[in-house]
Amino acid sequence: MDTIHGFALEKETWRGEDVFYARGLPGSAVVSERFVHFVERHHLTNMLLTPTEEYTWDPLQLGPPRPVL
């Protein structure tokens, strides 16, 4: 895999954990919406929370995927 531009989990592969590492996702913790709300409610800082559809991993700087026509 050269790049990742957004991702989604298959429902049957997630057991409902609030913080976990997704198989195939290089070194990033994935958190649930419930965890995001917890962070917001308690004003926790020193973390960057990125929505899955905006997550980008592009070490070779290849840019976003080309649209399928």
All heavy atoms as a GROMACS GRO file, in nm:
protein
  565
    1MET      N    1   0.085  -0.116   0.000
    1MET     CA    2   0.000   0.000   0.000
    1MET      C    3   0.090   0.123   0.000
    1MET      O    4   0.178   0.136   0.083
    1MET     CB    5  -0.089  -0.006   0.124
    1MET     CG    6  -0.177   0.110   0.139
    1MET     SD    7  -0.293   0.104   0.278
    1MET     CE    8  -0.283  -0.055   0.347
    2ASP      N    9   0.067   0.212  -0.095
    2ASP     CA   10   0.149   0.332  -0.107
    2ASP      C   11   0.092   0.452  -0.031
    2ASP      O   12   0.165   0.533   0.024
    2ASP     CB   13   0.166   0.372  -0.254
    2ASP     CG   14   0.247   0.270  -0.332
    2ASP    OD1   15   0.338   0.209  -0.273
    2ASP    OD2   16   0.218   0.252  -0.451
    3THR      N   17  -0.041   0.466  -0.031
    3THR     CA   18  -0.106   0.578   0.036
    3THR      C   19  -0.241   0.534   0.095
    3THR      O   20  -0.298   0.435   0.053
    3THR     CB   21  -0.134   0.696  -0.059
    3THR    OG1   22  -0.232   0.659  -0.154
    3THR    CG2   23  -0.008   0.741  -0.130
    4ILE      N   24  -0.287   0.614   0.190
    4ILE     CA   25  -0.422   0.597   0.244
    4ILE      C   26  -0.486   0.736   0.243
    4ILE      O   27  -0.428   0.832   0.292
    4ILE     CB   28  -0.421   0.543   0.388
    4ILE    CG1   29  -0.356   0.406   0.394
    4ILE    CG2   30  -0.562   0.540   0.445
    4ILE    CD1   31  -0.337   0.353   0.535
    5HIS      N   32  -0.602   0.745   0.184
    5HIS     CA   33  -0.679   0.871   0.183
    5HIS      C   34  -0.819   0.839   0.231
    5HIS      O   35  -0.909   0.811   0.153
    5HIS     CB   36  -0.681   0.932   0.042
    5HIS     CG   37  -0.547   0.980  -0.001
    5HIS    ND1   38  -0.501   1.106   0.026
    5HIS    CD2   39  -0.448   0.918  -0.068
    5HIS    CE1   40  -0.379   1.121  -0.022
    5HIS    NE2   41  -0.345   1.008  -0.080
    6GLY      N   42  -0.837   0.839   0.362
    6GLY     CA   43  -0.964   0.803   0.423
    6GLY      C   44  -0.978   0.652   0.432
    6GLY      O   45  -0.915   0.577   0.360
    7PHE      N   46  -1.058   0.607   0.528
    7PHE     CA   47  -1.083   0.464   0.544
    7PHE      C   48  -1.212   0.443   0.620
    7PHE      O   49  -1.267   0.535   0.680
    7PHE     CB   50  -0.966   0.393   0.614
    7PHE     CG   51  -0.949   0.430   0.759
    7PHE    CD1   52  -1.009   0.354   0.858
    7PHE    CD2   53  -0.871   0.539   0.795
    7PHE    CE1   54  -0.992   0.388   0.992
    7PHE    CE2   55  -0.855   0.574   0.928
    7PHE     CZ   56  -0.916   0.498   1.026
    8ALA      N   57  -1.261   0.322   0.614
    8ALA     CA   58  -1.381   0.283   0.688
    8ALA      C   59  -1.357   0.144   0.744
    8ALA      O   60  -1.284   0.065   0.686
    8ALA     CB   61  -1.503   0.284   0.598
    9LEU      N   62  -1.417   0.116   0.857
    9LEU     CA   63  -1.406  -0.017   0.918
    9LEU      C   64  -1.524  -0.102   0.874
    9LEU      O   65  -1.636  -0.051   0.861
    9LEU     CB   66  -1.406  -0.006   1.069
    9LEU     CG   67  -1.293   0.075   1.132
    9LEU    CD1   68  -1.317   0.087   1.281
    9LEU    CD2   69  -1.159   0.013   1.103
   10GLU      N   70  -1.499  -0.229   0.854
   10GLU     CA   71  -1.609  -0.321   0.829
   10GLU      C   72  -1.674  -0.350   0.964
   10GLU      O   73  -1.607  -0.386   1.060
   10GLU     CB   74  -1.558  -0.449   0.765
   10GLU     CG   75  -1.504  -0.427   0.625
   10GLU     CD   76  -1.447  -0.553   0.563
   10GLU    OE1   77  -1.446  -0.659   0.630
   10GLU    OE2   78  -1.402  -0.545   0.449
   11LYS      N   79  -1.805  -0.331   0.970
   11LYS     CA   80  -1.879  -0.340   1.096
   11LYS      C   81  -1.849  -0.468   1.174
   11LYS      O   82  -1.830  -0.466   1.295
   11LYS     CB   83  -2.028  -0.331   1.066
   11LYS     CG   84  -2.109  -0.274   1.174
   11LYS     CD   85  -2.253  -0.256   1.128
   11LYS     CE   86  -2.318  -0.148   1.208
   11LYS     NZ   87  -2.456  -0.128   1.171
   12GLU      N   88  -1.842  -0.580   1.105
   12GLU     CA   89  -1.823  -0.708   1.173
   12GLU      C   90  -1.680  -0.729   1.226
   12GLU      O   91  -1.654  -0.822   1.300
   12GLU     CB   92  -1.864  -0.824   1.082
   12GLU     CG   93  -1.784  -0.838   0.955
   12GLU     CD   94  -1.834  -0.750   0.840
   12GLU    OE1   95  -1.933  -0.678   0.856
   12GLU    OE2   96  -1.771  -0.754   0.734
   13THR      N   97  -1.586  -0.640   1.191
   13THR     CA   98  -1.448  -0.654   1.239
   13THR      C   99  -1.421  -0.570   1.364
   13THR      O  100  -1.315  -0.581   1.423
   13THR     CB  101  -1.346  -0.615   1.131
   13THR    OG1  102  -1.361  -0.475   1.102
   13THR    CG2  103  -1.366  -0.697   1.004
   14TRP      N  104  -1.515  -0.486   1.403
   14TRP     CA  105  -1.497  -0.399   1.520
   14TRP      C  106  -1.581  -0.453   1.635
   14TRP      O  107  -1.700  -0.480   1.621
   14TRP     CB  108  -1.539  -0.257   1.484
   14TRP     CG  109  -1.525  -0.159   1.595
   14TRP    CD1  110  -1.413  -0.137   1.672
   14TRP    CD2  111  -1.624  -0.069   1.642
   14TRP    NE1  112  -1.438  -0.038   1.764
   14TRP    CE2  113  -1.568   0.006   1.748
   14TRP    CE3  114  -1.755  -0.044   1.606
   14TRP    CZ2  115  -1.637   0.104   1.816
   14TRP    CZ3  116  -1.825   0.054   1.675
   14TRP    CH2  117  -1.766   0.127   1.779
   15ARG      N  118  -1.518  -0.469   1.751
   15ARG     CA  119  -1.586  -0.526   1.867
   15ARG      C  120  -1.637  -0.420   1.964
   15ARG      O  121  -1.673  -0.452   2.077
   15ARG     CB  122  -1.493  -0.623   1.939
   15ARG     CG  123  -1.455  -0.742   1.852
   15ARG     CD  124  -1.370  -0.839   1.927
   15ARG     NE  125  -1.259  -0.769   1.992
   15ARG     CZ  126  -1.137  -0.815   2.003
   15ARG    NH1  127  -1.106  -0.932   1.954
   15ARG    NH2  128  -1.044  -0.745   2.063
   16GLY      N  129  -1.636  -0.294   1.923
   16GLY     CA  130  -1.691  -0.188   2.007
   16GLY      C  131  -1.592  -0.120   2.099
   16GLY      O  132  -1.633  -0.042   2.185
   17GLU      N  133  -1.464  -0.147   2.084
   17GLU     CA  134  -1.364  -0.080   2.169
   17GLU      C  135  -1.366   0.071   2.141
   17GLU      O  136  -1.395   0.114   2.031
   17GLU     CB  137  -1.222  -0.132   2.140
   17GLU     CG  138  -1.204  -0.280   2.156
   17GLU     CD  139  -1.222  -0.356   2.027
   17GLU    OE1  140  -1.282  -0.306   1.930
   17GLU    OE2  141  -1.175  -0.471   2.022
   18ASP      N  142  -1.331   0.149   2.241
   18ASP     CA  143  -1.325   0.294   2.224
   18ASP      C  144  -1.190   0.341   2.172
   18ASP      O  145  -1.181   0.446   2.110
   18ASP     CB  146  -1.359   0.365   2.354
   18ASP     CG  147  -1.507   0.351   2.388
   18ASP    OD1  148  -1.590   0.361   2.296
   18ASP    OD2  149  -1.539   0.330   2.507
   19VAL      N  150  -1.084   0.267   2.200
   19VAL     CA  151  -0.950   0.298   2.150
   19VAL      C  152  -0.888   0.167   2.106
   19VAL      O  153  -0.884   0.070   2.182
   19VAL     CB  154  -0.862   0.362   2.260
   19VAL    CG1  155  -0.723   0.394   2.207
   19VAL    CG2  156  -0.928   0.488   2.318
   20PHE      N  157  -0.839   0.162   1.982
   20PHE     CA  158  -0.782   0.038   1.930
   20PHE      C  159  -0.692   0.066   1.810
   20PHE      O  160  -0.688   0.179   1.760
   20PHE     CB  161  -0.893  -0.061   1.889
   20PHE     CG  162  -0.984  -0.009   1.781
   20PHE    CD1  163  -0.964  -0.043   1.648
   20PHE    CD2  164  -1.091   0.074   1.812
   20PHE    CE1  165  -1.047   0.006   1.549
   20PHE    CE2  166  -1.175   0.122   1.714
   20PHE     CZ  167  -1.153   0.087   1.582
   21TYR      N  168  -0.618  -0.032   1.768
   21TYR     CA  169  -0.535  -0.025   1.648
   21TYR      C  170  -0.600  -0.112   1.541
   21TYR      O  171  -0.624  -0.231   1.564
   21TYR     CB  172  -0.393  -0.072   1.676
   21TYR     CG  173  -0.317   0.025   1.762
   21TYR    CD1  174  -0.313   0.009   1.900
   21TYR    CD2  175  -0.253   0.135   1.706
   21TYR    CE1  176  -0.246   0.100   1.980
   21TYR    CE2  177  -0.186   0.227   1.785
   21TYR     CZ  178  -0.182   0.208   1.923
   21TYR     OH  179  -0.117   0.298   2.001
   22ALA      N  180  -0.630  -0.052   1.427
   22ALA     CA  181  -0.693  -0.126   1.318
   22ALA      C  182  -0.586  -0.204   1.241
   22ALA      O  183  -0.479  -0.150   1.210
   22ALA     CB  184  -0.766  -0.030   1.225
   23ARG      N  185  -0.617  -0.328   1.212
   23ARG     CA  186  -0.526  -0.411   1.133
   23ARG      C  187  -0.504  -0.345   0.997
   23ARG      O  188  -0.597  -0.300   0.932
   23ARG     CB  189  -0.588  -0.549   1.114
   23ARG     CG  190  -0.501  -0.648   1.044
   23ARG     CD  191  -0.564  -0.786   1.045
   23ARG     NE  192  -0.708  -0.782   1.063
   23ARG     CZ  193  -0.796  -0.826   0.975
   23ARG    NH1  194  -0.757  -0.880   0.864
   23ARG    NH2  195  -0.925  -0.819   1.000
   24GLY      N  196  -0.379  -0.332   0.955
   24GLY     CA  197  -0.347  -0.274   0.826
   24GLY      C  198  -0.329  -0.123   0.828
   24GLY      O  199  -0.295  -0.064   0.727
   25LEU      N  200  -0.352  -0.060   0.942
   25LEU     CA  201  -0.333   0.084   0.952
   25LEU      C  202  -0.203   0.108   1.026
   25LEU      O  203  -0.190   0.074   1.143
   25LEU     CB  204  -0.451   0.146   1.028
   25LEU     CG  205  -0.460   0.298   1.025
   25LEU    CD1  206  -0.474   0.348   0.882
   25LEU    CD2  207  -0.579   0.344   1.107
   26PRO      N  208  -0.105   0.166   0.959
   26PRO     CA  209   0.030   0.176   1.016
   26PRO      C  210   0.043   0.271   1.134
   26PRO      O  211   0.050   0.391   1.118
   26PRO     CB  212   0.114   0.225   0.898
   26PRO     CG  213   0.019   0.291   0.806
   26PRO     CD  214  -0.115   0.226   0.828
   27GLY      N  215   0.040   0.215   1.256
   27GLY     CA  216   0.078   0.286   1.377
   27GLY      C  217  -0.013   0.395   1.431
   27GLY      O  218   0.030   0.471   1.515
   28SER      N  219  -0.135   0.405   1.386
   28SER     CA  220  -0.225   0.508   1.437
   28SER      C  221  -0.336   0.445   1.520
   28SER      O  222  -0.398   0.348   1.476
   28SER     CB  223  -0.289   0.585   1.322
   28SER     OG  224  -0.191   0.653   1.247
   29ALA      N  225  -0.360   0.502   1.636
   29ALA     CA  226  -0.472   0.455   1.717
   29ALA      C  227  -0.601   0.507   1.655
   29ALA      O  228  -0.606   0.619   1.604
   29ALA     CB  229  -0.459   0.505   1.860
   30VAL      N  230  -0.704   0.426   1.657
   30VAL     CA  231  -0.836   0.463   1.608
   30VAL      C  232  -0.926   0.473   1.731
   30VAL      O  233  -0.916   0.390   1.822
   30VAL     CB  234  -0.890   0.358   1.509
   30VAL    CG1  235  -1.029   0.396   1.460
   30VAL    CG2  236  -0.794   0.340   1.392
   31VAL      N  237  -1.009   0.576   1.735
   31VAL     CA  238  -1.098   0.594   1.850
   31VAL      C  239  -1.243   0.604   1.805
   31VAL      O  240  -1.271   0.643   1.692
   31VAL     CB  241  -1.060   0.718   1.933
   31VAL    CG1  242  -0.917   0.708   1.984
   31VAL    CG2  243  -1.080   0.847   1.856
   32SER      N  244  -1.333   0.569   1.894
   32SER     CA  245  -1.476   0.574   1.866
   32SER      C  246  -1.529   0.717   1.881
   32SER      O  247  -1.464   0.803   1.942
   32SER     CB  248  -1.552   0.482   1.961
   32SER     OG  249  -1.543   0.534   2.093
   33GLU      N  250  -1.649   0.739   1.829
   33GLU     CA  251  -1.715   0.869   1.850
   33GLU      C  252  -1.739   0.892   1.998
   33GLU      O  253  -1.732   1.006   2.045
   33GLU     CB  254  -1.847   0.874   1.774
   33GLU     CG  255  -1.830   0.892   1.625
   33GLU     CD  256  -1.962   0.911   1.555
   33GLU    OE1  257  -2.035   1.007   1.590
   33GLU    OE2  258  -1.993   0.829   1.467
   34ARG      N  259  -1.767   0.786   2.071
   34ARG     CA  260  -1.787   0.798   2.215
   34ARG      C  261  -1.662   0.854   2.282
   34ARG      O  262  -1.670   0.940   2.370
   34ARG     CB  263  -1.824   0.662   2.273
   34ARG     CG  264  -1.866   0.668   2.418
   34ARG     CD  265  -1.927   0.540   2.462
   34ARG     NE  266  -1.821   0.448   2.503
   34ARG     CZ  267  -1.843   0.337   2.571
   34ARG    NH1  268  -1.966   0.301   2.600
   34ARG    NH2  269  -1.744   0.260   2.607
   35PHE      N  270  -1.544   0.808   2.239
   35PHE     CA  271  -1.418   0.859   2.294
   35PHE      C  272  -1.400   1.006   2.257
   35PHE      O  273  -1.358   1.087   2.340
   35PHE     CB  274  -1.300   0.776   2.242
   35PHE     CG  275  -1.168   0.819   2.299
   35PHE    CD1  276  -1.128   0.776   2.424
   35PHE    CD2  277  -1.085   0.904   2.228
   35PHE    CE1  278  -1.006   0.816   2.478
   35PHE    CE2  279  -0.964   0.945   2.281
   35PHE     CZ  280  -0.924   0.901   2.406
   36VAL      N  281  -1.433   1.043   2.133
   36VAL     CA  282  -1.423   1.184   2.091
   36VAL      C  283  -1.510   1.271   2.180
   36VAL      O  284  -1.466   1.378   2.226
   36VAL     CB  285  -1.462   1.200   1.942
   36VAL    CG1  286  -1.471   1.347   1.904
   36VAL    CG2  287  -1.364   1.127   1.852
   37HIS      N  288  -1.632   1.228   2.208
   37HIS     CA  289  -1.720   1.305   2.294
   37HIS      C  290  -1.664   1.315   2.437
   37HIS      O  291  -1.675   1.419   2.502
   37HIS     CB  292  -1.860   1.245   2.297
   37HIS     CG  293  -1.929   1.253   2.164
   37HIS    ND1  294  -1.943   1.370   2.092
   37HIS    CD2  295  -1.986   1.158   2.087
   37HIS    CE1  296  -2.005   1.347   1.980
   37HIS    NE2  297  -2.032   1.218   1.973
   38PHE      N  298  -1.601   1.209   2.485
   38PHE     CA  299  -1.537   1.210   2.616
   38PHE      C  300  -1.426   1.315   2.620
   38PHE      O  301  -1.416   1.394   2.714
   38PHE     CB  302  -1.480   1.070   2.647
   38PHE     CG  303  -1.406   1.062   2.776
   38PHE    CD1  304  -1.472   1.038   2.896
   38PHE    CD2  305  -1.268   1.076   2.779
   38PHE    CE1  306  -1.404   1.031   3.016
   38PHE    CE2  307  -1.198   1.068   2.898
   38PHE     CZ  308  -1.266   1.046   3.017
   39VAL      N  309  -1.342   1.317   2.516
   39VAL     CA  310  -1.233   1.414   2.507
   39VAL      C  311  -1.288   1.556   2.508
   39VAL      O  312  -1.239   1.643   2.580
   39VAL     CB  313  -1.150   1.388   2.378
   39VAL    CG1  314  -1.056   1.505   2.348
   39VAL    CG2  315  -1.072   1.259   2.391
   40GLU      N  316  -1.392   1.580   2.429
   40GLU     CA  317  -1.453   1.714   2.423
   40GLU      C  318  -1.515   1.754   2.556
   40GLU      O  319  -1.497   1.866   2.603
   40GLU     CB  320  -1.557   1.719   2.311
   40GLU     CG  321  -1.496   1.708   2.173
   40GLU     CD  322  -1.599   1.685   2.064
   40GLU    OE1  323  -1.717   1.654   2.095
   40GLU    OE2  324  -1.562   1.696   1.946
   41ARG      N  325  -1.587   1.661   2.618
   41ARG     CA  326  -1.657   1.689   2.744
   41ARG      C  327  -1.560   1.724   2.857
   41ARG      O  328  -1.588   1.809   2.940
   41ARG     CB  329  -1.743   1.568   2.782
   41ARG     CG  330  -1.833   1.591   2.901
   41ARG     CD  331  -1.934   1.476   2.922
   41ARG     NE  332  -1.873   1.344   2.934
   41ARG     CZ  333  -1.882   1.247   2.840
   41ARG    NH1  334  -1.947   1.266   2.728
   41ARG    NH2  335  -1.824   1.130   2.861
   42HIS      N  336  -1.444   1.659   2.858
   42HIS     CA  337  -1.347   1.680   2.966
   42HIS      C  338  -1.234   1.774   2.925
   42HIS      O  339  -1.137   1.789   3.000
   42HIS     CB  340  -1.292   1.545   3.013
   42HIS     CG  341  -1.397   1.459   3.075
   42HIS    ND1  342  -1.444   1.481   3.202
   42HIS    CD2  343  -1.468   1.355   3.026
   42HIS    CE1  344  -1.537   1.393   3.231
   42HIS    NE2  345  -1.555   1.314   3.125
   43HIS      N  346  -1.247   1.835   2.808
   43HIS     CA  347  -1.150   1.934   2.760
   43HIS      C  348  -1.007   1.880   2.759
   43HIS      O  349  -0.913   1.949   2.800
   43HIS     CB  350  -1.158   2.062   2.845
   43HIS     CG  351  -1.296   2.119   2.854
   43HIS    ND1  352  -1.358   2.183   2.748
   43HIS    CD2  353  -1.387   2.116   2.954
   43HIS    CE1  354  -1.479   2.219   2.784
   43HIS    NE2  355  -1.501   2.178   2.909
   44LEU      N  356  -0.992   1.755   2.717
   44LEU     CA  357  -0.858   1.696   2.709
   44LEU      C  358  -0.783   1.756   2.591
   44LEU      O  359  -0.843   1.792   2.490
   44LEU     CB  360  -0.869   1.544   2.695
   44LEU     CG  361  -0.941   1.473   2.808
   44LEU    CD1  362  -0.948   1.324   2.781
   44LEU    CD2  363  -0.874   1.500   2.941
   45THR      N  364  -0.652   1.766   2.605
   45THR     CA  365  -0.569   1.826   2.500
   45THR      C  366  -0.450   1.736   2.470
   45THR      O  367  -0.439   1.626   2.524
   45THR     CB  368  -0.518   1.965   2.545
   45THR    OG1  369  -0.438   1.949   2.663
   45THR    CG2  370  -0.633   2.060   2.573
   46ASN      N  371  -0.362   1.784   2.385
   46ASN     CA  372  -0.238   1.716   2.350
   46ASN      C  373  -0.263   1.590   2.266
   46ASN      O  374  -0.194   1.490   2.279
   46ASN     CB  375  -0.156   1.682   2.474
   46ASN     CG  376  -0.010   1.664   2.440
   46ASN    OD1  377   0.037   1.723   2.344
   46ASN    ND2  378   0.061   1.583   2.516
   47MET      N  379  -0.366   1.597   2.180
   47MET     CA  380  -0.392   1.489   2.086
   47MET      C  381  -0.458   1.547   1.963
   47MET      O  382  -0.523   1.651   1.970
   47MET     CB  383  -0.479   1.380   2.148
   47MET     CG  384  -0.618   1.424   2.185
   47MET     SD  385  -0.712   1.297   2.269
   47MET     CE  386  -0.654   1.316   2.436
   48LEU      N  387  -0.436   1.483   1.852
   48LEU     CA  388  -0.496   1.525   1.726
   48LEU      C  389  -0.595   1.417   1.684
   48LEU      O  390  -0.556   1.303   1.662
   48LEU     CB  391  -0.389   1.544   1.618
   48LEU     CG  392  -0.439   1.575   1.478
   48LEU    CD1  393  -0.512   1.709   1.476
   48LEU    CD2  394  -0.321   1.579   1.382
   49LEU      N  395  -0.722   1.452   1.676
   49LEU     CA  396  -0.826   1.358   1.636
   49LEU      C  397  -0.868   1.393   1.494
   49LEU      O  398  -0.915   1.504   1.468
   49LEU     CB  399  -0.944   1.366   1.732
   49LEU     CG  400  -0.912   1.334   1.877
   49LEU    CD1  401  -1.034   1.359   1.965
   49LEU    CD2  402  -0.864   1.191   1.892
   50THR      N  403  -0.850   1.299   1.402
   50THR     CA  404  -0.882   1.319   1.262
   50THR      C  405  -0.996   1.227   1.222
   50THR      O  406  -0.986   1.105   1.242
   50THR     CB  407  -0.758   1.286   1.174
   50THR    OG1  408  -0.648   1.366   1.219
   50THR    CG2  409  -0.785   1.315   1.028
   51PRO      N  410  -1.104   1.280   1.164
   51PRO     CA  411  -1.211   1.192   1.117
   51PRO      C  412  -1.158   1.091   1.015
   51PRO      O  413  -1.069   1.124   0.935
   51PRO     CB  414  -1.311   1.289   1.050
   51PRO     CG  415  -1.282   1.422   1.115
   51PRO     CD  416  -1.135   1.421   1.142
   52THR      N  417  -1.210   0.970   1.018
   52THR     CA  418  -1.156   0.864   0.931
   52THR      C  419  -1.161   0.903   0.784
   52THR      O  420  -1.070   0.868   0.709
   52THR     CB  421  -1.231   0.731   0.951
   52THR    OG1  422  -1.370   0.752   0.928
   52THR    CG2  423  -1.207   0.676   1.089
   53GLU      N  424  -1.265   0.976   0.743
   53GLU     CA  425  -1.274   1.012   0.601
   53GLU      C  426  -1.171   1.117   0.560
   53GLU      O  427  -1.145   1.136   0.443
   53GLU     CB  428  -1.416   1.059   0.565
   53GLU     CG  429  -1.463   1.182   0.638
   53GLU     CD  430  -1.528   1.153   0.772
   53GLU    OE1  431  -1.530   1.038   0.819
   53GLU    OE2  432  -1.579   1.250   0.831
   54GLU      N  433  -1.108   1.182   0.659
   54GLU     CA  434  -1.004   1.282   0.629
   54GLU      C  435  -0.863   1.232   0.657
   54GLU      O  436  -0.766   1.303   0.633
   54GLU     CB  437  -1.030   1.408   0.712
   54GLU     CG  438  -1.160   1.478   0.678
   54GLU     CD  439  -1.188   1.595   0.770
   54GLU    OE1  440  -1.094   1.644   0.836
   54GLU    OE2  441  -1.304   1.637   0.776
   55TYR      N  442  -0.850   1.111   0.710
   55TYR     CA  443  -0.718   1.055   0.745
   55TYR      C  444  -0.635   1.037   0.617
   55TYR      O  445  -0.684   0.987   0.516
   55TYR     CB  446  -0.734   0.921   0.816
   55TYR     CG  447  -0.604   0.856   0.849
   55TYR    CD1  448  -0.533   0.893   0.962
   55TYR    CD2  449  -0.548   0.760   0.766
   55TYR    CE1  450  -0.412   0.834   0.993
   55TYR    CE2  451  -0.427   0.700   0.796
   55TYR     CZ  452  -0.359   0.739   0.909
   55TYR     OH  453  -0.238   0.680   0.939
   56THR      N  454  -0.510   1.082   0.623
   56THR     CA  455  -0.419   1.066   0.509
   56THR      C  456  -0.286   1.011   0.559
   56THR      O  457  -0.231   1.058   0.658
   56THR     CB  458  -0.394   1.202   0.440
   56THR    OG1  459  -0.519   1.253   0.395
   56THR    CG2  460  -0.300   1.188   0.322
   57TRP      N  461  -0.236   0.912   0.488
   57TRP     CA  462  -0.101   0.859   0.510
   57TRP      C  463  -0.040   0.851   0.372
   57TRP      O  464  -0.086   0.776   0.286
   57TRP     CB  465  -0.108   0.723   0.578
   57TRP     CG  466   0.026   0.660   0.600
   57TRP    CD1  467   0.119   0.694   0.696
   57TRP    CD2  468   0.083   0.552   0.528
   57TRP    NE1  469   0.228   0.614   0.686
   57TRP    CE2  470   0.209   0.525   0.582
   57TRP    CE3  471   0.041   0.475   0.420
   57TRP    CZ2  472   0.293   0.426   0.534
   57TRP    CZ3  473   0.124   0.376   0.373
   57TRP    CH2  474   0.248   0.352   0.430
   58ASP      N  475   0.061   0.935   0.345
   58ASP     CA  476   0.118   0.946   0.211
   58ASP      C  477   0.268   0.972   0.221
   58ASP      O  478   0.317   1.080   0.189
   58ASP     CB  479   0.047   1.060   0.136
   58ASP     CG  480   0.083   1.066  -0.011
   58ASP    OD1  481   0.157   0.979  -0.060
   58ASP    OD2  482   0.036   1.159  -0.078
   59PRO      N  483   0.346   0.872   0.267
   59PRO     CA  484   0.490   0.894   0.290
   59PRO      C  485   0.568   0.925   0.162
   59PRO      O  486   0.670   0.991   0.168
   59PRO     CB  487   0.536   0.763   0.353
   59PRO     CG  488   0.438   0.662   0.305
   59PRO     CD  489   0.307   0.735   0.294
   60LEU      N  490   0.521   0.881   0.047
   60LEU     CA  491   0.590   0.907  -0.080
   60LEU      C  492   0.539   1.033  -0.148
   60LEU      O  493   0.583   1.066  -0.258
   60LEU     CB  494   0.574   0.786  -0.174
   60LEU     CG  495   0.625   0.654  -0.118
   60LEU    CD1  496   0.596   0.541  -0.216
   60LEU    CD2  497   0.772   0.661  -0.086
   61GLN      N  498   0.446   1.103  -0.085
   61GLN     CA  499   0.386   1.225  -0.137
   61GLN      C  500   0.333   1.206  -0.279
   61GLN      O  501   0.358   1.283  -0.370
   61GLN     CB  502   0.486   1.341  -0.131
   61GLN     CG  503   0.527   1.371   0.012
   61GLN     CD  504   0.626   1.484   0.023
   61GLN    OE1  505   0.693   1.520  -0.072
   61GLN    NE2  506   0.634   1.541   0.141
   62LEU      N  507   0.254   1.100  -0.295
   62LEU     CA  508   0.194   1.070  -0.425
   62LEU      C  509   0.068   1.151  -0.451
   62LEU      O  510   0.022   1.158  -0.564
   62LEU     CB  511   0.161   0.920  -0.433
   62LEU     CG  512   0.281   0.826  -0.422
   62LEU    CD1  513   0.234   0.681  -0.417
   62LEU    CD2  514   0.378   0.848  -0.537
   63GLY      N  515   0.012   1.209  -0.348
   63GLY     CA  516  -0.110   1.288  -0.364
   63GLY      C  517  -0.234   1.204  -0.360
   63GLY      O  518  -0.228   1.081  -0.350
   64PRO      N  519  -0.351   1.269  -0.369
   64PRO     CA  520  -0.477   1.195  -0.359
   64PRO      C  521  -0.500   1.104  -0.480
   64PRO      O  522  -0.443   1.127  -0.587
   64PRO     CB  523  -0.582   1.305  -0.354
   64PRO     CG  524  -0.516   1.425  -0.410
   64PRO     CD  525  -0.369   1.410  -0.383
   65PRO      N  526  -0.582   1.002  -0.463
   65PRO     CA  527  -0.609   0.911  -0.576
   65PRO      C  528  -0.682   0.983  -0.688
   65PRO      O  529  -0.755   1.080  -0.664
   65PRO     CB  530  -0.696   0.802  -0.514
   65PRO     CG  531  -0.752   0.862  -0.391
   65PRO     CD  532  -0.656   0.966  -0.345
   66ARG      N  533  -0.659   0.936  -0.808
   66ARG     CA  534  -0.727   0.995  -0.924
   66ARG      C  535  -0.872   0.948  -0.926
   66ARG      O  536  -0.901   0.834  -0.891
   66ARG     CB  537  -0.658   0.952  -1.052
   66ARG     CG  538  -0.518   1.005  -1.061
   66ARG     CD  539  -0.450   0.961  -1.186
   66ARG     NE  540  -0.311   1.002  -1.179
   66ARG     CZ  541  -0.225   0.986  -1.275
   66ARG    NH1  542  -0.261   0.926  -1.385
   66ARG    NH2  543  -0.102   1.026  -1.261
   67PRO      N  544  -0.963   1.038  -0.968
   67PRO     CA  545  -1.104   0.998  -0.974
   67PRO      C  546  -1.127   0.888  -1.076
   67PRO      O  547  -1.061   0.885  -1.181
   67PRO     CB  548  -1.178   1.126  -1.014
   67PRO     CG  549  -1.074   1.225  -1.049
   67PRO     CD  550  -0.940   1.174  -1.009
   68VAL      N  551  -1.217   0.798  -1.045
   68VAL     CA  552  -1.252   0.690  -1.137
   68VAL      C  553  -1.358   0.744  -1.232
   68VAL      O  554  -1.460   0.796  -1.190
   68VAL     CB  555  -1.306   0.568  -1.060
   68VAL    CG1  556  -1.349   0.459  -1.155
   68VAL    CG2  557  -1.202   0.518  -0.960
   69LEU      N  558  -1.331   0.732  -1.360
   69LEU     CA  559  -1.426   0.783  -1.460
   69LEU      C  560  -1.511   0.673  -1.516
   69LEU      O  561  -1.483   0.563  -1.527
   69LEU     CB  562  -1.352   0.855  -1.574
   69LEU     CG  563  -1.267   0.973  -1.527
   69LEU    CD1  564  -1.190   1.028  -1.645
   69LEU    CD2  565  -1.355   1.081  -1.469
   0.00000   0.00000   0.00000
